[in-house]
Amino acid sequence: MEEELTYEKAGVSLKRASEAINRIKKLVRKTHRTSVLSDIGHFAAFFAFDKERYKDPVLVSSTDGVGTKLKIAFMLDKHNTVGIDLVAMCVNDIIVHGATPLFFLDYIATGHLSPEKIEQIMEGIVEGCAQADCAIVGGEMAEMPDFYKPGEYDLAGFVVGIVDREKIIDGSEISVGHQIIGLASSGLHSNGYSLVRKLFFEQLKWPLDKYLESCQCTLGEELLKPTRIYVPAILNILKDFRIAGMAHITGGGIPENLSRILPKGCKAVIKKGSWKIPPIFQIIQQTGKIKEEEMIRTFNCGIGLILVVNAKYCDEVMDRLRGLKETPYIIGEILERKENESIVEFV
């Protein structure tokens, strides 16, 4: 007689799922505020925003993941920082439009659900949401046997924010003479890791515990540095200054992302050497013999977010950003673009 088949024997444990949920409930509740009307466990989440604060509210949403940076977390068996990356990649995408993050949802998929590992991942997500002042209202954990390699998982994040229609920032106000401010990144953030892993682990065969003197940390520590969250600083700036345009510098680097917000007839001229490039980028370029053009279009190269501002109050914005513990640089300006000229030029 054949053994009775159960979901557990097929590789899916409802017991582990229940334990994981119980472990993360307390963590998630730390991000809740009065606007959150539901607890973890409902079929859907309820969130009531303050209508009195907005004349003509517009909801702004974004979704993203962490990409192959997760491979570094697997290799180090360190999972409490990639959640920060997950939140950062989403909230930085909506803050550039002037939107305040309201709530966040996550999706965690794995072959074998480990409550301990889920708890570590959620610690990072909670930390990221705390930095962005964003509530976690729900999520999904999917245990899919044989779909992922042992010990591996994937993450996806979803954020919803709000902005008054008249305060939406989309780059349409950018004009000739505006200055370009770049905010320092914390390192690689969450882009370019397929190239990085091929270079360091396949070609150079460096171990993760290799100490990088110029970075003052090990290779693994450098590669796992969380993506910087710019939400608090930008919301502060928007209280007193009208920003013409902003760009989150992710895959495609400065050229691809800045070009997305420039109006017709405008080009951005970026001055090389106008900001400090973190050592990790120099290590990558030198050891991999990578051309400058490839570096610029693959990595953020030390600039995680760009603001385009009126020259009249550029210095004031710079001073405010420094006071908010950001590291800003004036990295270029907006000039008139003639036919056949590049949208973003490096000089």
C-alpha positions in Angstrom: 0.0 0.0 0.0 1.4 3.4 -1.0 2.2 5.9 1.8 -0.5 8.6 2.2 0.6 11.8 0.4 0.3 15.1 2.2 1.2 18.7 1.4 4.1 18.4 4.0 5.5 15.4 2.2 5.3 17.3 -1.1 7.6 19.9 0.4 5.2 22.6 1.6 4.9 23.1 5.4 1.9 25.1 6.7 3.5 24.8 10.2 6.7 26.6 9.1 4.6 29.2 7.3 2.5 29.8 10.5 5.7 30.1 12.6 7.2 32.5 10.2 4.1 34.7 10.3 4.1 34.7 14.1 7.8 35.7 14.1 7.3 38.7 11.9 4.0 40.1 13.2 5.7 42.1 16.0 8.3 43.4 13.6 5.7 44.5 11.1 3.5 46.2 13.7 6.4 48.5 14.5 5.8 50.3 11.2 2.1 50.8 11.7 0.4 54.1 12.4 -3.2 55.2 12.8 -3.8 55.1 9.1 -3.3 51.3 9.1 -6.7 49.7 9.7 -5.8 46.0 9.5 -3.4 43.6 11.0 -1.3 40.9 9.3 -3.5 37.9 8.4 -6.4 39.5 6.6 -7.0 38.7 2.9 -6.3 42.3 2.1 -4.9 45.4 3.8 -6.7 48.6 4.7 -5.1 52.1 4.8 -6.9 55.4 5.3 -4.8 58.5 4.3 -5.5 61.9 5.8 -7.7 63.6 3.1 -7.4 67.0 4.8 -3.7 67.2 4.0 -4.3 67.0 0.2 -6.3 69.2 -2.2 -6.2 66.9 -5.2 -4.4 63.7 -4.1 -2.8 61.4 -6.6 -1.6 57.9 -5.7 1.9 57.0 -7.0 3.1 53.3 -7.0 6.2 51.4 -7.8 7.5 47.8 -7.7 11.0 46.4 -7.8 13.3 43.7 -6.5 16.9 43.3 -5.3 18.2 41.3 -8.3 21.3 39.1 -8.1 22.7 41.0 -5.1 20.7 38.3 -3.2 23.4 35.9 -4.3 25.8 37.7 -2.0 23.4 37.3 0.9 23.2 33.6 0.1 27.0 33.2 0.0 27.4 35.1 3.3 24.3 33.6 4.9 23.5 37.2 6.0 19.9 38.2 5.3 19.0 41.2 7.4 20.1 43.9 5.0 18.6 42.9 1.6 15.2 44.0 2.9 16.6 47.5 3.2 17.6 47.3 -0.5 14.1 46.1 -1.4 12.4 49.0 0.2 15.0 51.5 -1.1 14.5 50.5 -4.7 10.8 51.1 -4.4 10.6 54.2 -2.3 13.4 56.0 -4.1 11.4 55.5 -7.3 8.4 57.4 -6.0 10.1 60.1 -4.0 11.6 61.5 -7.2 8.1 62.4 -8.3 7.5 64.2 -5.0 5.4 61.4 -3.5 5.3 60.5 0.2 5.4 56.7 0.8 2.3 55.5 2.5 2.5 51.7 2.6 4.6 48.8 1.5 4.0 45.1 0.6 6.5 42.4 0.1 6.7 39.1 -1.7 9.1 36.4 -0.5 9.4 33.2 -2.5 11.6 30.2 -1.6 12.0 26.5 -2.1 12.1 25.6 1.6 10.6 28.1 4.1 12.9 28.9 7.0 11.1 30.9 9.7 14.5 32.1 11.1 15.6 33.3 7.6 12.2 35.0 6.9 12.6 36.8 10.2 16.0 38.1 9.3 14.8 39.3 5.9 11.8 41.1 7.5 14.2 42.8 9.9 15.7 44.5 6.9 12.4 45.4 5.4 11.2 46.9 8.7 14.4 48.9 9.0 13.9 50.2 5.4 10.3 51.1 6.0 11.3 52.9 9.3 13.8 55.0 7.3 11.2 55.9 4.8 8.4 56.3 7.4 6.3 53.8 5.5 3.9 51.2 6.9 4.1 47.5 6.0 0.5 46.5 5.5 0.9 43.0 4.1 2.8 40.6 1.9 3.1 37.0 0.7 5.4 34.1 1.5 5.5 31.4 -1.1 7.1 28.0 -0.5 7.7 26.3 -3.8 9.7 23.1 -3.6 12.1 22.4 -6.4 11.6 25.9 -7.8 14.6 27.5 -6.1 18.0 26.1 -5.2 18.4 25.1 -1.5 18.9 28.1 0.7 17.9 30.6 -2.0 14.9 32.9 -2.3 13.6 35.9 -4.3 12.2 39.2 -3.1 9.8 41.7 -4.6 8.5 44.9 -3.1 5.5 47.2 -3.8 5.0 50.7 -2.5 2.1 53.2 -2.8 2.6 56.9 -2.1 0.7 60.1 -2.4 1.2 63.6 -3.8 -1.0 66.6 -4.6 -1.5 66.8 -8.4 -0.1 70.3 -8.5 3.1 69.1 -6.7 3.9 66.2 -9.0 7.5 66.3 -10.2 8.0 64.9 -13.6 10.8 67.0 -15.1 8.5 69.1 -17.3 9.7 72.3 -15.4 13.4 71.6 -16.2 14.9 74.4 -18.3 18.2 75.8 -19.5 20.4 77.1 -16.7 19.2 74.8 -14.0 21.9 73.1 -11.9 22.3 69.4 -11.4 22.9 68.1 -7.9 24.0 64.6 -7.3 23.6 62.8 -3.9 26.2 60.3 -2.9 25.4 56.6 -3.0 26.3 54.2 -0.3 28.1 52.0 -2.9 26.8 49.7 -5.6 23.3 49.9 -4.3 21.4 47.1 -6.1 22.6 47.3 -9.7 25.4 45.7 -11.8 25.8 42.6 -9.6 25.8 40.2 -12.5 28.9 41.9 -13.9 30.4 42.2 -10.4 29.9 38.5 -9.5 31.4 37.4 -12.8 34.4 39.6 -12.2 35.2 38.8 -8.6 34.1 35.2 -8.3 34.6 33.8 -11.8 37.5 35.7 -13.2 39.4 36.9 -10.2 38.2 34.1 -7.8 38.4 36.4 -4.8 36.9 35.1 -1.6 34.2 37.2 0.2 36.5 37.7 3.2 39.2 39.3 1.1 40.0 42.6 2.8 39.8 45.7 0.5 42.2 48.3 1.9 40.7 51.2 0.0 37.2 50.3 1.2 38.2 49.6 4.8 36.1 46.4 4.8 35.9 42.9 3.3 34.6 42.3 -0.2 31.5 40.7 1.1 30.8 43.6 3.5 31.2 46.1 0.6 29.0 44.2 -1.8 26.2 43.8 0.8 26.1 47.5 1.8 22.4 48.5 1.7 21.0 50.9 -0.8 20.6 54.4 0.6 17.1 55.6 1.2 16.7 59.3 0.2 13.1 59.8 1.3 13.6 61.8 4.6 16.0 64.3 3.0 13.9 64.8 -0.1 10.7 65.3 1.8 12.5 67.9 3.9 13.8 69.7 0.9 10.3 69.8 -0.8 8.8 71.6 2.2 10.7 74.8 1.2 12.0 74.4 -2.4 10.5 73.6 -5.8 12.6 70.9 -7.4 12.3 70.9 -11.2 13.2 67.2 -11.6 14.7 64.2 -9.9 16.1 60.9 -11.1 16.9 57.7 -9.1 20.1 56.3 -10.5 19.7 52.6 -10.9 20.3 50.2 -13.9 21.5 52.3 -16.9 23.4 54.7 -14.7 23.2 58.4 -15.0 22.8 58.5 -18.8 19.7 56.3 -18.9 17.9 57.6 -15.8 18.6 61.3 -16.1 17.5 61.3 -19.8 14.1 60.0 -18.7 13.1 63.3 -17.1 14.7 65.9 -19.5 12.2 67.9 -21.7 12.7 68.2 -25.4 15.3 70.9 -26.2 17.3 70.3 -23.0 20.5 68.3 -22.4 22.4 67.5 -19.2 26.1 68.2 -19.2 27.8 66.2 -16.4 31.2 67.3 -15.3 33.6 64.4 -14.7 35.6 64.6 -11.5 32.9 66.8 -9.8 32.1 64.1 -7.2 34.0 61.6 -5.1 33.8 58.1 -6.6 33.8 55.3 -4.0 36.8 53.0 -4.1 34.7 49.9 -5.1 34.0 51.4 -8.5 37.7 52.0 -9.1 38.5 48.4 -8.1 35.9 47.1 -10.5 37.1 49.2 -13.4 40.8 48.5 -12.9 40.7 44.8 -12.1 38.1 44.1 -14.8 39.7 46.5 -17.4 36.3 48.0 -18.0 35.9 51.0 -20.2 34.6 54.2 -18.7 31.5 54.2 -20.9 30.6 50.8 -19.6 31.1 51.8 -16.0 28.9 54.9 -16.4 26.0 53.0 -18.0 26.1 50.0 -15.7 26.7 51.5 -12.2 25.7 54.5 -10.3 29.4 55.4 -9.9 28.8 57.1 -6.6 25.7 59.1 -7.4 22.4 57.5 -6.1 19.9 60.3 -6.8 19.9 63.5 -8.9 18.1 66.7 -8.3 17.7 69.4 -11.0 17.2 72.8 -9.3 16.9 76.5 -10.2 20.4 78.1 -10.0 18.9 80.9 -7.8 18.6 78.6 -4.8 21.0 75.8 -5.6 23.4 76.8 -2.8 20.5 76.8 -0.3 19.5 73.4 -1.3 23.1 72.2 -1.1 23.4 73.6 2.5 20.1 72.0 3.5 21.2 68.6 2.2 24.5 68.7 4.1 22.5 69.5 7.2 20.4 66.5 6.6 23.5 64.3 6.5 23.5 63.8 2.8 26.6 64.3 0.7 25.6 66.5 -2.3 27.7 67.6 -5.3 27.0 70.0 -8.1 27.8 67.7 -10.9 26.5 69.6 -14.0 24.0 71.9 -15.6 21.1 72.0 -18.1 22.0 73.4 -21.5 20.1 73.8 -24.8 20.1 70.7 -26.9 20.6 71.0 -30.6 19.6 68.4 -33.1 21.6 65.2 -33.1 23.2 66.1 -29.7 23.2 63.5 -26.9 20.7 64.0 -24.1 23.3 63.4 -21.5 26.9 64.5 -22.1 30.0 63.9 -19.9 32.7 66.5 -20.2 
